[in-house]
């Protein structure tokens, strides 16, 4: 029987010493082979007691040979580290000087190019390079005697240093973005906590909030390794697939207004041309008009499910095992202006910008906090609250969506954790403004 | 494999080199080699699978160099690292990066100075350092066998899922500085974390086993424990939303401490003003029944280390004593930045845990080692059920996060396995998994502790850095919400 064996190691100074690369590679191949053989022998030994054990079967793909060059206006390699240090120091100083209630300001910035070479015995040889530039800001503000208000957020794209200067989803330089977040955080220290409300209310969620929502309740449960139970001990299973005969494929799981897809071919943190198995990346239609259509997969999972492979396997670094990962996973754009979506609400809440998620094991229920929550009264935003969010059963929330905006944004999510050892992956998530129903969650005073 | 002697020579020679360089005031050089081996399990009785999905490993090693420069009248600090190269050439490369990166840091006081002698020596297992590929693979199949055998003995062979992993960590490091630090450390860690399910019964069980030595490591036990726990929870029932008295089992206690309490007891959270304990040193923050400390010297515990990544001997740092906040976890940088004439912090917890090892690529963070939770008057586990009388025994929670930031204290989590309804001080029936969300403030949990068990077990959770010597804890007035009504 066939079985997997892996070995990983960072290559370190390979560029300055190509001989060390060959040495590491040869050693790694030998170790991976020894592990695969040992594993295959044990699998064969166990097979009589565990009939579902099978050899490794990979869905067929064309072996590609290609070179992908990074895209940038300002080459990350030409940005002096001093400039990055000075920028971060300057911005964090400016954040602190906004007001003495700013207790802590954090800024980091990175820019670089990563290059990966993939070769296989099937004949593939793919040399892919991508630029990545990111800025992160953190601010903690506190009124005397009050509870601190904390905000962490990111901007970034798979491009060069121009991202920091404003070529990003926010269309703001890192400095302007940091100051905006600082002012917003300070504003929140002055307002009331959102009260928890036990019955569902009308909620309008903005694209930034929906980036995390689609990530947690659509993206993760449509990863084929979860579907096939490989994440049961870690990040959980998927309520969309109990077994071959009992699952939600082809069924209505969301309002007919809802379409969601995962597309690595467009710009965003989830962009690439080939995945870590050499499969050409393609758009995966996850939900079409409310009906569950496809899962993101890799070659082995595609073969098990008898689905076509769609190139969704990625590893954080090449020395880690690839997992099924979101790409640019989004709710599709609708046709209603966001202002109209809010104007139609007699009484409800506007949930602005995501903060922290907590999701049930099979992604069937969620609680996600927001940076800001506004009360909507007679179509107008009235009162601002802090420390709020929403909770709902995923299917209820998706089925109750009755308006989808004609706005659309894809945000960088740099820190999606999955696997063991945990891999932190960059993905793109987003969508338009949505309107549905959920319970409000607030701060619980001790 | 890089030896301790290689690493010690690297840091000592490195310091000699850096001392001779222009403008250098002080320097600290850290070198490490780590191997992180994972054998991932995935057995699904009704879906084609690999059983042991894959044995895999990754390595991490190199040099991290922190240099204090004098530029004119100003002190500047720079950090540089090189991977997979502990030769003089690697030191030079790291030094050049440190020089290029140097910056004025108004909060930097000085590098660590030597502080006492280590309590722990020779606590690693050479057999783990030399483990073969065949033996690695065998550990995975042994874990799987433990669970499969337990299911088969009870005639369960369909709808079975067995997942989790066997993890082996090998760590070697050496550190030296111009301040007189000259230390090394070598540790081995073995963990088995196995989760298994009978999916059609909607039951899940958890089992785990930890050791520093191969001879005491038993992955079969973890597998068997997971299966037995899943079988015990067949026929679970929902509860209605409300306020309950609960017993938190060892895994939930560990989850709450790893994700909420311990991060809030770190000087890094104090530094960021992001903790509910800010300004509360010396004050009551928890039930007087509760005492918590960090202790990196416990022989046989997988969180133990001889020295920190700054070369400081590990030891006991008291955090909460009889309900009062008495200390914080500290590294050198923050201990010096935040000390004043009234309070000081011993920097025992400056570690560079990253990517499954002691990483040369980063500066020391504040990391716990073994978090020990004790009760003022500990009781046997069975007495905890008597303490709550009617309520819920919670055996496993999941996705626990400080939902509104650490400082607010709000957290949420769902109950996913190993849990029961309690009536009259006795377990009466299982709780249906994935049907309850916990929504609370951690300050309420800490203050509403009514009993702590005397039985403790080394426990770790996914993504956590520390080991918790976890008791079971009874807590009153916990808000539980019935969720996921659309799932039958």
Interface residues (C-beta under 8 A of the other chain):
Chain A: X3 X4 X5 X6 X7 X8 X9 X10 X11 X12 X13 X20 X24 X31 X34 X35 X38 X39 X42 X43 X45 X46 X49 X50 X51 X52 X53 X54 X56 X57 X81 X82 X85 X89 X103 X104 X106 X138 X140 X142 X147 X148 X149 X150 X196 X228 X229 X230 X231 X232 X233 X234 X236 X239 X242 X243 X244 X304 X319 X320 X321 X355 X356 X357 X358 X359 X360 X361 X362 X364 X365 X367 X369 X387 X389 X391 X393 X395 X396 X417 X420 X421 X422 X441 X443 X444 X445 X446
Chain B: X36 X38 X40 X41 X42 X43 X44 X45 X46 X47 X48 X49 X50 X51 X52 X53 X54 X55 X56 X57 X58 X59 X60 X62 X82 X83 X84 X85 X90 X93 X100 X101 X103 X133 X134 X136 X137 X138 X140 X141 X144 X145 X148 X152 X159 X161 X163 X164 X165 X167 X193 X194 X195 X197 X199 X204 X271 X272 X273 X274 X276 X278 X355 X356 X398 X399 X400 X401 X402 X403 X404 X405 X406 X407 X408 X409 X410 X412 X413 X414 X416 X433 X434 X437 X439 X440 X441 X442 X443 X444 X447 X462 X463 X479 X481 X483 X484 X485 X486 X487
